[in-house]
Amino acid sequence: MEPRSVDVLLIGGGVAAARCARTLRRHGFAGSIVLVSDEATPPYNRPPLSKELLQADLPPELALAEPRSWYARREVELALARRVVDLDAGRRRATLADGMQVAFGRCLIATGAAPRAPQIPGGQAAMLLRTLDDSARIRSLAVAGDRAAVIGGGFIGVEVAGSLVARGLSVTVVEVAGSLWGGAFGPEVSDWAAARLAAAGVQLRLGATCESVTPSGVRLVGERLDANLVVAGVGVTPRVELAERAGLVVDNGIVVDDAQRSSAEGIYAAGDVARPRDGARVEHWHAARESGERAALAMLGEPLTPRRAPWVFSEFAGAKLDVVGWAPSWDEIVPLAGGWAYLVDGRVAQVAIIDSLLRVEEIRVLVETGASLDRFAALAASRA
């Protein structure tokens, strides 16, 4: 059987693939586009899964990256509940699980990341959150008055805890580090968030090691937590198996250049699965959206704007946190009116903004242009 031919093949059902398709059409691309996703739902945004969709029984359509009708109007073909199992980079040909082959001119791999189960006895029994189905299943089991244990105090764990307590559950978060987010944002942000969670009724066990998940809850070192529901948020692993089989360069993600190009001609990568060769892999909505757009522009030969400073956000227990920039380590944390600045070699490498007291875009521009700490402080003071 002759393979089907398409101009652009998008592999993945998240915001990176949807934004790539949208950008291609917005810039006048008239060629054929096929989007293959192993989920039965069109591409959707994942942030609502741990927030609005977990708190209330809302229509899943609210999370869609584009309305279902958009794909037909823009002549973007959806191949849902189908999976690409092999990619021949040299011949530019993809093979689906049903044996169908697709020859492509250009391809975007946006397969995202998979949540990790806790590597402890019984860890596979903990519920994980990554898909619409995951969110619906956790919500269906979240009964008011029950107890829930959340393993992991990162973004997912904190957001899930805030949503479950809002549903009337008694919630305890277990985090092995001494601070929330594994200490990634320092004790100042952790203390602020811990206070907000405590005010909402969430209990915290920081610096606590979870030994096992049992039918009745979780067992810590020296303590047992009874729980009707156990949810884990202990990180994700980029889904690079397809890229590895295709012989692409992989190192904690598919390594890409500034134009999202992989090591194979005509194949791009974006979203959680992609890692800039000169930077960190960022697992967040903004990074997925912007990298999908960049891949589309690169496919079209359009000029690329400079890569933006990373921006991640979170909402939990009535609180909001935005983190702009990148500082895996820092020399000093300086308080601002509305947040904190993280200094590296005398420059502001990262800013944490609480409760939207500062405008993200203004802070983002200052981080990108290497503005002085005085500029940040002056801006923060003007917004106070």
N, C-alpha and C positions, 0 to 999 in steps of 0.2 A: 504494500500500500504506500502510495506517495505521501510524504508528510504534508501537513497543512502549512501554508506560509503566511506569516504575519510580519508587519513592519516592526512593531514593538510588543514584546512579551513582558508582562509584569507578573512576578511570582511573589505572592503574599497578599494577605487581606487586611492590612492595617492602613494607617494614615499615610505612610510613606508612599505606598503604591497608589493610593487615591490621589494624593497631591501631585504625583508625577503625571498621572493621566490628565488631571485638571490643568496643569501647567502646559502640557503639550498642546492641548486643545486651545487654551487661551492664547497661545503664541502662534496659532494658525496651522498647526500640524494636521494634515488631512489624511494621513496614512492609517492603516488598520492597527488597532490596539486590542489586545486580549489580556484580561486579568484573570489569573488562576489562583484560587484560594482553597485551602483544605477545609475551610469553614463554610457552613451553609448560608451564612448571612453576608451581605455586601460589606465592604470595608467599613470599620467603625472605629471611633475614638475610645481608647481604653481608660482614660482618667475617670469617667463616670462610674466604672465598674465597682470601685471601692467607695464611692460617695453616693450620688443620687440613686443609682440603680440598686445599690445594696440597702439603702435606707427605706426605699419605698417601691411598691410594685408598679413601676412605670413602664410604658411601652418601650421595648428595646430600640425602636426606630429613633428615639431621641439621641442615641449614641452614634447614629450613622454619620460617616464622614461626608457623604453626599446622599440626597434622597435617592431612593431606588430608581425613580424615573429619570434621574440625571444621566445615568449610563446609557439608556436608550436614546435620549435626546442628543447626546454627544457621540453616539456611535462607539461606545466603549463596551466591548463584549465581556460579560462576566461568565466565567467558568467556575461555578461554586461547588463546594463539596468534592473537589477534585484535587489531586496532588501530583506535583512534578517529582518524579523519583530519580531522574537522571538528566544530566546536562552535559552535552558534548560541546565544549568551548570552541574547539577548532572548527567543527562543522556548523556551529551555531544552531544546534538542534536540541530540543527538550523532549523528554519522554514522560508521559503521564502514567499513572498507575494502571489505567485501563488499556495501556499499550499504544494509545494515540501519540503520534509524534508531531511536533510543531517546529518548523524551521523559522528562524527569526532574523531580522536585521540587527536589532538591538534588544537587550534584555536587562531588566532590573530585578535583582534579587533583594526582596524585602521580607524575608521569612521571619524576622523578629527574634524573639528569645523565648525560652521555655522556663517556667518556674522550677526551682529546685526543691525537692522534698528534704526535710531535715534528715541528716545522716546519723540517726539514732535508732535504737530499737523501737519499732512501731511507727517510725516517722512517716512511712507511706500512708498511714491512716489519717494524717493531718490533711485538711482540705487546703487546696491551693487556689489562687485567684489569678486568672489570666484572660479568660474568655467570657462572653455573655452567658454561656451555659454555667460556668463556674459561679458567676455572680448570682444568677437565679437560684442555683442549688444552695448556696450558702444562705441566701435570703430566706428560702423556704424552710431551712432548719433553724433559723434564728428566732426562737420563740421567746417572747417577753417573759421575764421572770427566770429564765434559764441562766446558766453560767457559761461563759466562753473564755477560753484561753487562746491568746494570740502569741505565737512563737515568732519573735523577731520584732525589733523596734525601729525598722527602717520606714520608708515611705508607705509601703503597702500595709505593714503591721500597724502603724500609727493611724492611717486612714480607716482601715477596717475596724480598729478598736473604737474610733470615734463614731462610726456608722452603727456598730452593734450596740453600743451603749445608748445611742439615740433610739434604737428599736426596743429598748427596755431590758436589755440583758445586763447581767453583772459581768464585767470584763476585766481580765488581768492580762497585761502584756509582759512577756518574759524576754529580756534582752541580755545576751551574754556580756556585752560591753557595759562599761559604767555610765554611758550616756546614750541617749536616743540617737538614731541614725549611725550607730556604731562609732560615735565620737567624731563623725566626719565634719560636723559643723561646730564642734567645741562645746564646752560646758554651758556657755551663756545661752545658746539657742536651745540646748537640751533642757536646761532648767526652766526657761520660758515655756516650752512646749509641755513639759511635765506638769507645770502648774495649771495650764489650760486643760490638760487631760484629767488631772485630779479634780478640778472644779466641775468637770462634766460627769465624774463618777468612775473614771477608769483607774484601776490600780496598776502600779508599776512594780516589776521586780527587775531592777537594773543590776548588772553584775552577777546575774543568776544563770546557772548552767542547767539546761533542760536535758535530763538523762534519758527519758523515754516518753512515748505517747502510749497511754493505756486506754482500755475501753471506758474507763471512768474519768479520764482527764489526762493530766501530764504529771510526770514525776521530776522534781528538781532535786538538786543536791541538798539534802536535809529538809525537803518540804514536798508535800503532795498537794496539787491543785485539782480539786474536783471540777469537771467541766462536762457539759452536755455537748459542746461544740468546740473543736480545736481547729484553728486556722493557722497556717504557717506562711510567713513572708520572709524568707531567708535568702533572697537573691534569685537571679536568673542566669541561664546559660545561653549564649547566642546560638541560634540554630544554623550551624555552618556545615552540616553534614553534606548537603547538596553541593556546596562550593568546594568542599574537600574532595569529593568524588570527581569533581570537574577539574581538579588540579589547580585551583586558584590559590593565591597566597593567603593564608589564614593565620592570624595571631591575635587571639582574644577577639575574634570577629574577622570578617572579610576586610582585608587591608585595601583602602581606597586612597586615591589622590585627592587633590582639592576639588576636582570635578566629579567625584564619586565613582571614578573609573576603577575597576578592579585590575588585576594583573593580566586579564584576558581581554583582547580587543573586542569591543562591542558589548561587553558585559559590565554593568554598573551594580552598585549595592548601596542601600540606604536604610535608615532606621536603626533599630537596636542591633541588627546583625552586622552593621558596618563600623569599621574603626579607621579614622583618618590616620595615615601613616605617620603623621607628625603630631598626633594628639591622642586624647582619650576617647574611648567609646562611651557615649552618653545615652543612657536608657531613659528617654523622656519624650513626651509628645512634641515639644518644640523642635528638638533635634530631628525627630522622624519627619515632621512636616517640612522643615527647611531643607533637609538632605534630599527628600523626594523631589522637591522643586528644583534643587541644584542639578540633580541627575537629568531632569527633563531639559533644562537649559543647555546642559552639556551635550545631550543627544542632538539638540537642534543647532549646536555651534553658536549659541547666543552668549554674549558676555556674562560672566559670573560676577556677582557682587562679592566683596570680601566675606569670608566665613564669620558669622556672628559669634559673640561670646556666648558660652552655654547659659541656658536659663531653665531651671527646674522650679516647679511650684507644687504646693500641697495645701489641702484644706482638711481640717479635722476639728471636731469639737467646737465649732464656731470660730476657729482661728485660721489664719492664712499665713503661709510662709512662701516667699519667693527667694531663690538663691541665684544670683547672677555672677558669672565668672567661674574660674576653676582654681582651687587651691587645695590640693590633696594634703599639703602641709603648709604651715605659715609660721611667721616669726612673732606676730602679735595680732590680737583681736582688739579693735578700737570701737567703743560704742559710738553710734550715731543716733540722732533723733529719728527713731523709726527703724533701727536695726543695728547691724555691726559691720565693720569693714575689716577684711583680713589682709594683712600686710605681708608681702614677700619681697625681701631685699629693698624695702622702703617704698614699694609701689602697692597700690590697691589691686589685688588679684581677684578678689571675690567680695561680694556684699550680700548679707542676709537681710531681707526686708520682712518685717512682721506686720500683719494686718493691713497690708496695702498702704502703709503710711508714707511710702515713697513711691514715685512713679517708676515702674520697671524700665520703660524705654529710656528715660533720662539716665538712670543708673547704668543701663547697658551701654549706652553711648560713652559715658565717662570711663567705664572699664575698658572698652575697646580702644579708646584714644589715649589711654595711659594717664588720665588726669591725676593731679596731686590729691593727697588726702584732704587738703584744705578745700579743694573744689567740692569734694563729696560732703564734707562737713557743712560748708556754706549752703549747698543745695538742701541738705537734710534740715538745717535750721530754718530755711525759708519755707519748708513744707510743714514745719511743726505747728 
